[in-house]
């Protein structure tokens, strides 16, 4: 296979799968690279399986590609830099640098005039105690890197939580005096005891964030072309449970135009600053009539899955258009009625009988099955639904939630 004009995708999960399917409809070829032989993108496109650390296999993957993109934001920046020397890598490596570290990310937001919660970089237990006293509790302790779907974070509600949070998010130093760091739990009292002994051999790489008593969680998704054109989808309301996104609704109900303007201004500022190409998502907390930026994702995003059926051009298609240097598609709602609304519901852990989804809501529900084996907490698919009004949409959401369980 010559592969000329092919778009490479780092990662072969459900996002890579949906990117490949959208590219196919545009007449584009794709090739995915993943470390798992059973990566679900392999069902719909060419899949290369090996470690990202293998230079020879990476060179084989890159041969003949016209551009490379990725489905997850934890791609090593050094890898993105290396790829970018050979073929354009979109979004650019600078976006990965900004998004992979929560301190860097919030510093970027603030430099662009985008409001964030108060935060402090935490490298030692003593710094945590001082920051908690200065910031006040409640507060949220998070790993600076990695962490998703609620993982890698701990809410501090009073002083007794400080030691517990430290033990949960910082691994104890190795016996030799080195330190293994990560977001995985170190295991309760044993970790706490090791750290209490004063053995802090390396920075903990944490961030303490001021707790935001938000009204709701919102997100904005936009796409930027190589030429710098930016298009945005409507502001969305997101509902989470156990740290995992469950439902997204667009447009966000009862959102004044000022909120959409704030979100749109913020995402345009970030994209232009980073010379961004592709789809970007920014998650916000709504606090009164203001938005507080929480984090960004330099990729297609779970809260934007509704766009596949509810907008004129979905996020996956527009991402591939941008990466391939093609004109961007319209991001407006597919139903032009001013009261029309759409929703996405994640299917997690267990996949109900597909006939139930296909028959739901008078046959209007759109099922997207990822082809994954069921497992607790695993995203197996999602279902989209659109309606002529928010009232009708809420009725449909209730019917679909009854099926999902």
Secondary structure in CASP SS format (residue, H / E / C, confidence):
PFRMAT SS
TARGET T0000
AUTHOR 0000-0000-0000
METHOD secondary structure of the structure
MODEL  1
X C 1.00
X C 1.00
X C 1.00
X C 1.00
X C 1.00
X E 1.00
X E 1.00
X E 1.00
X E 1.00
X E 1.00
X C 1.00
X C 1.00
X C 1.00
X H 1.00
X H 1.00
X H 1.00
X H 1.00
X H 1.00
X H 1.00
X H 1.00
X H 1.00
X H 1.00
X H 1.00
X H 1.00
X H 1.00
X C 1.00
X C 1.00
X C 1.00
X C 1.00
X E 1.00
X E 1.00
X E 1.00
X E 1.00
X E 1.00
X C 1.00
X C 1.00
X C 1.00
X C 1.00
X C 1.00
X H 1.00
X H 1.00
X H 1.00
X H 1.00
X C 1.00
X C 1.00
X E 1.00
X E 1.00
X E 1.00
X E 1.00
X C 1.00
X C 1.00
X C 1.00
X C 1.00
X C 1.00
X H 1.00
X H 1.00
X H 1.00
X H 1.00
X H 1.00
X H 1.00
X H 1.00
X H 1.00
X C 1.00
X C 1.00
X E 1.00
X E 1.00
X E 1.00
X E 1.00
X E 1.00
X E 1.00
X C 1.00
X C 1.00
X C 1.00
X C 1.00
X C 1.00
X C 1.00
X H 1.00
X H 1.00
X H 1.00
X H 1.00
X H 1.00
X H 1.00
X H 1.00
X H 1.00
X H 1.00
X H 1.00
X C 1.00
X E 1.00
X E 1.00
X C 1.00
X C 1.00
X C 1.00
X H 1.00
X H 1.00
X H 1.00
X H 1.00
X H 1.00
X H 1.00
X H 1.00
X C 1.00
X C 1.00
X H 1.00
X H 1.00
X H 1.00
X H 1.00
X H 1.00
X H 1.00
X H 1.00
X H 1.00
X H 1.00
X H 1.00
X C 1.00
X C 1.00
X C 1.00
X C 1.00
X E 1.00
X C 1.00
X C 1.00
X E 1.00
X E 1.00
X E 1.00
X E 1.00
X C 1.00
X C 1.00
X H 1.00
X H 1.00
X H 1.00
X H 1.00
X H 1.00
X H 1.00
X H 1.00
X H 1.00
X H 1.00
X H 1.00
X H 1.00
X C 1.00
X C 1.00
X C 1.00
X E 1.00
X E 1.00
X E 1.00
X E 1.00
X E 1.00
X C 1.00
X C 1.00
X C 1.00
X C 1.00
X C 1.00
X C 1.00
X C 1.00
X C 1.00
X C 1.00
X E 1.00
X E 1.00
X E 1.00
X E 1.00
X C 1.00
X C 1.00
X C 1.00
X H 1.00
X H 1.00
X H 1.00
X H 1.00
X H 1.00
X H 1.00
X H 1.00
X H 1.00
X H 1.00
X H 1.00
X C 1.00
X C 1.00
X C 1.00
X E 1.00
X C 1.00
X C 1.00
X C 1.00
X C 1.00
X C 1.00
X E 1.00
X C 1.00
X C 1.00
X C 1.00
X C 1.00
X C 1.00
X C 1.00
X C 1.00
X C 1.00
X H 1.00
X H 1.00
X H 1.00
X H 1.00
X H 1.00
X H 1.00
X H 1.00
X H 1.00
X H 1.00
X C 1.00
X C 1.00
X C 1.00
X C 1.00
X C 1.00
X C 1.00
X C 1.00
X C 1.00
X C 1.00
X E 1.00
X E 1.00
X E 1.00
X E 1.00
X E 1.00
X C 1.00
X C 1.00
X C 1.00
X C 1.00
X C 1.00
X E 1.00
X E 1.00
X E 1.00
X E 1.00
X E 1.00
X E 1.00
X E 1.00
X E 1.00
X E 1.00
X C 1.00
X C 1.00
X C 1.00
X C 1.00
X C 1.00
X E 1.00
X E 1.00
X E 1.00
X C 1.00
X C 1.00
X C 1.00
X E 1.00
X E 1.00
X E 1.00
X E 1.00
X E 1.00
X E 1.00
X C 1.00
X C 1.00
X E 1.00
X E 1.00
X E 1.00
X E 1.00
X E 1.00
X E 1.00
X E 1.00
X C 1.00
X C 1.00
X C 1.00
X C 1.00
X C 1.00
X C 1.00
X H 1.00
X H 1.00
X H 1.00
X H 1.00
X H 1.00
X H 1.00
X H 1.00
X H 1.00
X H 1.00
X H 1.00
X H 1.00
X H 1.00
X H 1.00
X H 1.00
X H 1.00
X H 1.00
X H 1.00
X H 1.00
X C 1.00
X C 1.00
X C 1.00
X E 1.00
X E 1.00
X E 1.00
X E 1.00
X E 1.00
X E 1.00
X E 1.00
X E 1.00
X E 1.00
X E 1.00
X C 1.00
X C 1.00
X E 1.00
X E 1.00
X E 1.00
X E 1.00
X E 1.00
X E 1.00
X E 1.00
X E 1.00
X C 1.00
X C 1.00
X C 1.00
X C 1.00
X H 1.00
X H 1.00
X H 1.00
X C 1.00
X C 1.00
X H 1.00
X H 1.00
X H 1.00
X H 1.00
X E 1.00
X C 1.00
X C 1.00
X C 1.00
X H 1.00
X H 1.00
X H 1.00
X H 1.00
X H 1.00
X H 1.00
X H 1.00
X H 1.00
X H 1.00
X C 1.00
X C 1.00
X C 1.00
X C 1.00
X C 1.00
X C 1.00
X C 1.00
X C 1.00
X C 1.00
X E 1.00
X C 1.00
X C 1.00
X C 1.00
X C 1.00
X C 1.00
X C 1.00
X C 1.00
X E 1.00
X E 1.00
X E 1.00
X E 1.00
X E 1.00
X E 1.00
X E 1.00
X E 1.00
X C 1.00
X C 1.00
X C 1.00
X C 1.00
X C 1.00
X H 1.00
X H 1.00
X H 1.00
X H 1.00
X H 1.00
X H 1.00
X H 1.00
X H 1.00
X H 1.00
X H 1.00
X C 1.00
X C 1.00
X E 1.00
X E 1.00
X E 1.00
X E 1.00
X C 1.00
X C 1.00
X C 1.00
X C 1.00
X C 1.00
X C 1.00
X C 1.00
X C 1.00
X C 1.00
X E 1.00
X E 1.00
X E 1.00
X E 1.00
X E 1.00
X E 1.00
X E 1.00
X E 1.00
X E 1.00
X C 1.00
X C 1.00
X H 1.00
X H 1.00
X H 1.00
X H 1.00
X H 1.00
X H 1.00
X H 1.00
X H 1.00
X H 1.00
X H 1.00
X H 1.00
X H 1.00
X H 1.00
X H 1.00
X H 1.00
X C 1.00
END
